[in-house]
Amino acid sequence: MVTVGHARGVEYEDSDWKIASLLATDAVGAVAVGAGSGTYVDEIISQARMLLNEETPQPREMETVLRVCLEAYQQTVRQTINSQVFGPLGYTLADLRNSEVHIPETVQKTIVGQVMAIRQETAEKATLIIAGVGTDGARIAQITGMDADSFTDIGYIIVGSGSHSARLTFTRRGYDREGSFRDGVFTTLEAKQQAEERQGVGQGADIVTVGQGVVQPFTESEKADLRSRLSEVQAAERAARQDVITDWTRPDEG
């Protein structure tokens, strides 16, 4: 689902893709997906694309992509602070570092309190997942609250309304980042299916494969085929479980 608006935002299922392509060159393929306020997430992603396009030379490593995306997040937050805090008071963020600009102590305290509140609010309303492959290998990270955390060693990140249900699937399946591509696709799709039980999670699914210079979305027919095959797997597991239960006999029943 996509959330639009700040307090008590409206949730709806959008037909547009939630996975945004950030970069697809001969050296790097990178995508982003966000959770929280859709408009705010879009603003950060737009800023990240602009900064990536301005990088000279073009990024070849995912570490560079992650650094630029974090910078885009921080710039977007600073713009929010400037417009909501400093602007109404007649100051700019740069004035805090300018010794020639006098800001009364009471005003400074007000600014600090409002800035901290905006930073906390931003962390709650905008979380980004950045994933991709560059000359330095595959990377996956989460950006929120003005900071970035790497999940490359774990191999997956879960955010959003259905995160708890989805995480249980990865745990139950013993997901390993060294596992096969096929196992990764089906485990991820199953986790998404489990997440759909929670309020605020849409029924659609966007899936892409990412490599150096490659950002390849799955078609609707490919996704329908995957869901059909996942249903077959689940039906077979239920049948196997029932067979074991049926064959079981208590020792005192002879």
C-alpha positions in Angstrom: 0.0 0.0 0.0 1.0 3.6 -0.5 0.6 6.1 2.3 -0.2 9.7 1.3 -0.3 12.6 3.8 1.3 13.1 7.2 -0.8 12.6 10.3 -3.4 9.9 9.7 -2.3 9.5 6.1 -4.5 7.8 3.5 -3.5 4.3 2.4 -4.4 2.9 -1.0 -3.0 0.4 -3.5 -1.2 2.2 -6.3 -0.9 0.7 -9.8 2.6 2.3 -10.2 5.7 0.5 -9.3 7.0 1.1 -5.8 10.5 -0.1 -6.7 12.4 2.8 -8.3 15.4 2.3 -10.5 18.3 4.6 -9.3 21.1 3.7 -11.7 21.8 1.2 -14.5 25.2 1.6 -16.1 27.7 -0.9 -17.2 29.2 -1.0 -13.7 26.3 -0.5 -11.4 22.6 -1.5 -11.1 20.8 -0.1 -8.1 17.1 0.3 -7.0 15.3 1.8 -4.1 12.0 1.2 -2.3 10.5 3.2 0.5 8.1 2.7 3.4 6.2 5.5 5.0 4.8 8.7 3.4 4.8 8.0 -0.3 5.2 11.7 -1.3 8.2 12.2 1.1 9.8 8.9 -0.1 9.4 10.0 -3.7 11.0 13.4 -2.9 14.1 11.6 -1.4 14.4 9.2 -4.4 14.1 12.1 -6.8 16.9 13.9 -5.0 19.0 10.8 -5.0 18.6 10.3 -8.8 19.6 14.0 -9.3 22.7 13.7 -7.2 23.7 10.4 -8.8 23.5 11.9 -12.2 25.6 14.8 -11.1 28.4 12.5 -9.8 31.6 12.8 -11.9 32.7 10.2 -12.8 29.6 8.1 -12.7 29.6 5.7 -9.6 31.0 2.3 -10.2 30.7 1.0 -6.6 27.6 0.5 -4.5 29.4 2.2 -1.6 29.3 5.4 -3.6 25.6 4.9 -4.4 24.7 4.4 -0.8 26.7 7.5 0.2 24.9 9.6 -2.3 21.5 8.2 -1.3 22.2 9.0 2.4 23.2 12.5 1.3 19.9 12.8 -0.6 17.9 11.8 2.5 19.8 14.3 4.7 19.4 17.1 2.2 15.6 16.5 2.0 15.4 16.6 5.8 17.4 19.8 5.9 15.1 21.3 3.3 12.1 20.4 5.5 13.8 22.0 8.6 14.6 25.1 6.6 11.0 25.6 5.4 9.2 24.6 8.6 11.5 25.9 11.3 13.9 28.5 10.1 11.8 30.1 7.4 8.9 31.2 9.7 11.5 32.7 12.1 13.3 34.6 9.4 16.5 32.6 9.6 18.2 29.8 7.6 20.1 26.7 8.7 23.4 28.4 7.6 22.7 31.2 10.0 23.5 28.9 13.0 27.1 28.6 11.7 27.4 32.3 10.9 29.0 34.2 13.8 27.8 37.5 12.3 24.1 36.5 12.7 22.8 36.9 16.2 20.0 34.4 17.2 18.5 35.0 20.6 19.0 32.2 23.1 15.2 31.6 23.5 14.9 31.3 19.7 17.8 28.9 19.6 16.1 26.7 22.1 12.8 26.8 20.1 14.8 25.9 16.9 16.6 23.0 18.6 13.3 21.5 19.9 11.6 21.8 16.5 14.5 20.4 14.6 14.7 17.3 16.9 10.9 16.8 16.5 11.2 16.9 12.7 14.1 14.5 12.6 12.1 12.0 14.7 9.0 12.5 12.6 11.1 12.0 9.4 12.5 8.7 10.8 8.9 7.5 11.3 7.6 8.6 8.0 10.4 7.7 5.6 12.5 4.6 5.4 14.4 3.6 2.3 15.9 0.3 1.2 18.8 0.6 -1.3 19.9 -2.5 -3.1 22.3 -3.1 -6.0 25.4 -4.6 -7.5 28.5 -2.7 -8.4 32.2 -3.4 -9.0 32.4 -3.9 -5.2 29.8 -6.6 -5.2 26.2 -6.7 -4.0 25.0 -4.3 -1.3 21.7 -3.8 0.5 21.1 -1.1 3.1 18.4 0.7 5.0 18.4 4.5 5.3 16.3 6.2 8.0 16.7 8.8 10.7 19.6 10.5 8.9 21.7 7.3 9.1 22.3 4.2 7.0 22.6 0.6 8.2 24.1 -2.2 6.1 22.1 -5.5 5.9 24.4 -7.1 3.3 25.7 -9.8 5.6 22.1 -10.7 6.6 21.0 -10.6 3.0 17.6 -9.1 3.4 15.7 -6.1 4.8 12.0 -5.9 5.8 10.1 -2.7 6.4 6.5 -1.6 6.4 3.2 -2.7 7.8 3.7 -6.5 7.3 7.3 -6.7 8.5 6.8 -9.0 11.4 4.9 -11.6 9.4 7.4 -11.4 6.6 10.4 -11.7 8.9 8.9 -14.9 10.4 8.9 -16.5 6.9 12.6 -15.7 6.4 13.4 -17.1 9.8 11.3 -20.2 9.4 12.8 -21.0 6.0 16.3 -20.5 7.3 17.1 -17.9 4.6 20.8 -17.6 3.8 22.3 -15.0 1.5 24.5 -17.7 0.1 21.4 -19.7 -1.0 20.3 -20.1 -4.6 18.5 -17.5 -6.7 15.4 -19.7 -7.0 15.2 -20.2 -3.2 15.6 -16.4 -2.7 12.8 -15.6 -5.1 10.3 -18.1 -3.6 11.2 -17.2 0.0 10.7 -13.5 -0.7 7.4 -14.1 -2.5 6.2 -16.3 0.4 7.2 -13.6 2.9 5.3 -11.0 0.9 2.2 -13.3 0.8 2.4 -13.7 4.6 2.7 -9.9 5.0 -0.6 -9.5 3.1 -2.4 -10.7 6.1 -1.6 -7.5 7.9 -3.6 -4.3 7.6 -1.9 -1.7 5.3 -0.3 -4.3 3.0 -1.4 -4.4 -0.6 -2.1 -7.6 -2.6 0.2 -6.6 -5.5 3.9 -7.5 -5.7 6.7 -5.8 -7.5 9.8 -7.9 -8.1 13.1 -7.0 -9.9 16.4 -8.7 -10.4 19.4 -6.4 -10.2 23.0 -6.9 -11.5 25.8 -4.7 -12.9 24.1 -2.6 -15.5 20.8 -4.6 -15.1 17.5 -3.7 -13.5 15.0 -6.2 -14.8 11.4 -6.2 -13.5 9.4 -9.4 -13.5 6.4 -9.2 -15.9 2.8 -9.7 -14.7 2.7 -13.1 -16.3 6.0 -14.1 -14.6 4.6 -13.0 -11.2 1.4 -14.8 -11.8 3.3 -18.0 -12.7 5.4 -17.6 -9.5 2.3 -17.3 -7.3 0.8 -20.3 -8.9 3.9 -22.4 -8.3 4.1 -21.1 -4.7 0.5 -22.4 -4.2 1.7 -25.8 -5.5 4.5 -25.8 -3.0 2.2 -24.9 -0.1 -0.3 -27.5 -1.2 2.4 -30.2 -1.3 3.6 -29.2 2.2 0.1 -29.4 3.6 -0.4 -32.8 2.0 2.9 -34.1 3.3 2.0 -32.9 6.8 -1.4 -34.6 6.7 0.2 -37.8 5.6 2.6 -37.8 8.5 -0.2 -37.0 11.0 -2.4 -39.8 9.5 0.4 -42.4 9.8 1.2 -41.5 13.4 0.0 -43.9 16.1 0.3 -43.5 19.8 2.4 -46.2 21.4 -0.4 -47.3 23.7 -2.7 -47.8 20.7 -0.7 -50.8 19.6 
